[in-house]
Amino acid sequence: MSSGPGGSDELCLPASRASARAARHWVMNELAAEGVFGAENQIVELLAGELVANAALHGPADGMIRVRVGRTGRVVRVAVRDSSVTVPVVRHPEPSSASGRGLELVDSLAAQWGIEHHGAEGKTVWFSVELEQS
C-alpha cells in the first residue's frame, strides 16, 4: 500500500482500547488532507476505529497495531495489522448486547473487506470505501 494521503506512511499504536481513538483521528486527518470530508470521511473513521478496537481487544496485550490508509482514485483503503493469528468473524449479536458489532459494521458499510494472513506474525484486516466524488 502506498503512503497515506497526507504523507504519513503508517501509524503504530500500542494494543490498547485508547488506540482506536488515536487511529480514528489520524485517519480522519489523512483523508482531510486529501480532500475527503463529510459522511464519507466519517464512515472511514468509524470503520478504522472498529478494526483497531478489535485488534486491541483480541490481540496480544503487549503487541503493536499498525494502521495504513491510502487512496487510489475514488477508493480509500484502510489496513490494520496486529500480531494475533486469531481470525476475526462477523457476529450477529442480540439487539441487547453491548458489543460485538464491529465487523458487522465493516461488512455493512465497506465496499469490500478482507483478511491477509502473515503466518505466525499475525494478520492484516482491511476495508475499502468507494467515494462518491474523486
C-alpha positions in Angstrom: 0.0 0.0 0.0 1.3 3.5 -0.8 1.9 6.3 1.7 -1.1 7.8 3.4 -2.8 10.7 1.6 -1.3 13.2 4.0 2.2 11.9 3.5 2.4 9.6 6.6 3.2 6.1 5.7 1.9 4.3 8.8 0.6 4.8 12.3 2.0 2.4 15.0 0.0 2.2 18.2 0.1 0.1 21.4 -2.6 -2.6 21.7 -4.9 -0.7 24.0 -8.5 0.4 23.6 -7.4 4.1 23.7 -5.6 3.4 20.4 -8.9 3.3 18.5 -9.5 7.0 19.2 -5.9 7.9 18.1 -6.4 5.9 14.9 -9.7 7.5 14.1 -8.2 11.0 14.4 -5.2 10.1 12.3 -7.2 8.5 9.5 -9.6 11.5 9.5 -6.7 13.9 9.3 -5.1 11.9 6.5 -8.3 11.9 4.5 -9.0 15.6 5.1 -5.5 16.4 3.7 -6.7 14.5 0.6 -9.9 16.5 0.4 -12.2 13.8 1.7 -14.8 15.3 4.1 -18.3 14.8 5.4 -20.1 11.5 5.6 -17.5 9.5 3.6 -14.7 10.6 5.9 -16.9 9.7 8.9 -17.6 6.2 7.6 -13.9 5.5 7.1 -13.1 7.0 10.5 -15.8 4.8 12.2 -14.6 1.6 10.4 -11.0 2.2 11.1 -11.8 2.7 14.8 -13.7 -0.6 14.9 -10.8 -2.5 13.3 -8.3 -1.0 15.8 -10.6 -1.7 18.7 -10.9 -5.3 17.6 -7.1 -5.6 17.3 -6.6 -4.2 20.7 -9.3 -6.3 22.3 -8.5 -9.7 20.7 -4.7 -9.3 20.1 -1.8 -9.7 22.5 -1.8 -7.1 25.2 1.9 -6.3 24.6 1.5 -6.1 20.9 1.6 -3.2 18.4 -1.1 -2.2 16.0 -0.2 -0.8 12.6 -2.7 1.3 10.6 -2.3 2.3 7.0 -4.5 4.4 4.8 -4.3 5.1 1.1 -6.4 6.5 -1.7 -6.4 5.4 -5.3 -8.8 7.5 -7.3 -12.2 7.1 -5.7 -11.2 4.2 -3.4 -10.0 4.6 0.1 -8.3 1.6 1.7 -7.5 1.2 5.4 -5.5 -1.7 6.7 -4.9 -2.7 10.3 -2.2 -5.1 11.2 -1.7 -6.9 14.5 0.3 -9.9 15.7 -2.7 -12.1 16.6 -3.3 -15.1 14.4 -6.9 -15.3 15.5 -9.2 -14.8 12.5 -12.0 -12.2 13.1 -15.5 -13.4 12.4 -18.6 -11.3 11.7 -21.0 -11.9 14.6 -24.7 -11.0 14.7 -25.3 -10.3 18.4 -28.6 -9.9 20.1 -30.0 -6.4 20.0 -29.5 -6.1 23.7 -25.8 -7.0 23.5 -23.4 -4.2 24.4 -20.7 -5.2 22.0 -19.8 -7.5 19.0 -20.9 -5.3 16.1 -17.6 -4.0 14.8 -17.1 -6.4 11.9 -20.9 -6.3 11.2 -20.5 -2.5 10.7 -17.5 -3.1 8.4 -19.3 -5.8 6.5 -22.3 -3.5 6.0 -20.6 -0.1 5.2 -17.4 -1.1 3.4 -17.4 -1.7 -0.4 -15.0 -4.6 0.3 -13.1 -6.0 3.2 -10.8 -9.0 3.9 -8.0 -10.6 5.9 -4.4 -11.1 4.8 -2.7 -13.8 6.9 1.0 -13.4 7.8 1.6 -16.8 9.3 2.9 -16.7 12.9 3.4 -12.9 12.5 -0.3 -12.1 12.6 -2.8 -10.7 10.2 -4.0 -7.6 8.4 -7.7 -6.8 8.3 -8.5 -4.2 5.6 -11.5 -2.5 4.1 -12.2 -0.2 1.2 -14.8 2.5 0.7 -15.7 4.0 -2.7 -16.0 7.7 -2.6 -18.9 9.4 -4.5 -16.6 12.0 -5.9 -12.9 11.8 -6.7 
